[in-house]
Amino acid sequence: MEAMSVIGPIVSVGGKIAAAGAQRDVGRAQQAGYEQQAQAAELKGRSEAIAYKQQGADALRNLNETLAAIVARAGAGGVDPTSGSAATMQMFAMSEGSREAAVAKDNAALALGEAYTQSGIYRSAGSTAMKSANVSAAATLGEAAYMAGKLA
């Protein structure tokens, strides 16, 4: 009869040990999920940065085309392309093209910075989830040890 009265607490101790393992598994799974989100955030940021860099390259290409057109029109009209209104138009085009390229470059840097910040947040959340799972598992093992101590 005494053996039967010990089986229940032994099963409870075993259950606590299994629960502790499950808590750690959940923590690992949460951490892996956050890591995937971090990687996705970085990929998205790099993709956005590439798009912004392409915008900057397009702005400079358009600037070159505009400058070429101004010089060609001025030359075709018998006007000196390096002075007067032709030069003024070139300066304006260069100002606008340079501004667009600079904005695109800044946007690319901001996209990367935001992506790495967000990925850091996800990785921190994953680390916190794993630490929390470890603490919970340790507490559950502590309960199991206490229950086992009561059996002795």
N, C-alpha and C positions, 0 to 999 in steps of 0.2 A: 504494500500500500504506500509505503514511503517513497518508493521509486516513482510511482505515478505522480506524487505531489511535487517531485523535482522536475519532471518532464516539461510542465507548463513554463516555469521560469527559464529553463534551458532554451526552449523554443523562442521565448521572448528575447533572450540575449542574442540568439542567432538572428532573429528578425531585426534587432537593432543594428547588428553588424551589417546585414544585407542593406538596411535602409541607409546606413552611412555610405556604403559603396554607391548606392543609387544617387545619393545627394552629390557625390563627387562627379558621377557621370553626367548629371544634369548641369552642373557647373561647367564641365568641359564642353558640353554641347552648346551652352549659352555663349561661352567664350569663342567657340568656333563660329557661331552665328555672327557675333560682333566682328570677328576678324574678316569674315566674308563681306560684311557691310563696309568695313574700313577699306578693303581692297576695291570694292565697287566705287566708293567715294573718290579714291585716288584715281581710278581709271576714268571716271566721269570728269574730274578736274583736268587730267591730262588731255582728254578729248576736247574739252572746252578751250583749253590753252592752245591746242593745235588749230582749232577753228579761228580763234582770235589772231593767231600768228598769220594765218592765211588771209584774214581780213586786212592785216597790216601790209602784207605782200601785195594784195590786190590794190590797196590804196596807193602804194608806190608805183605799181605798174600803170595805174590810171594817171598818176602824176606825170610819168614819163610820156604817156600818150598825149596828154594835154599840152605839155611843154613842146613836144614835137609839132603838134598841130598849130600852136601859136607861132612858132618859128616859121613853119611852112607857109601859113597864111600871110604873115608879115612879109616874108620874102617874095611870095607871089604877088603881093600888092605893092611891091617896090618900097616897103618901109624897112628901116633898120630894126631888126628884131631885138637888139640889145639896148634900145633907148625908147623913150616916150611911152605910149600906151601899151605897146607890145611888151616892154620890160615890166610895166606895172602889172599887166595880166599874168606874166610869168611869176612875179613875186607873190601875187595873190594865190596862184595855183600852188606854188611851193609851200606857202604858209598853210593852206588848207590840207594839202597832201601830207605834209609833215605832222600836222595836228592829228589827222586821222590815223596815221601810222603809230604815233605815240600813244594815242588812246587805246588802240588795239594791243600794243605791247603792255600797257598798264593793265588792261583787262585780262590778258593772258597770265600775268603775274598774280593778279588777284584771284583768278580761278584756281591756280595751283595752290596758293596760300590757303584759300578756303577749303580746298579738298584735303590738304594735309592737316588742317585744324580739325575738320570733321572726322578724318580717319583716326586722329589722336583721341578724340572723344569716344569713338567706338572701341578703340583698343583699351582705353581706360575703363570703360563699362565692362568689357570682357574680363579684364583683370579683377575688377571689383566682384563680378559674378563668381569667378573662380575662388577668390578669397572667401566670399560669403559661403560658398558651398563647402569649402574646407573647414570653416568654423562650425557650420551646422553638422558636418560629418564628425568632427572632433567631439562636439557636444553629444551627439548620438552615441558615439563610442564610449564616452564618459558615462552615459546612462547605462550602457551595456556592462561596463566594468563595475559600476555600482551594483547593478542587479546580480552580476556574477559573484561579487564579494558577499552579498547577502546569502548566497547559496552555500558558501563555504562554511 
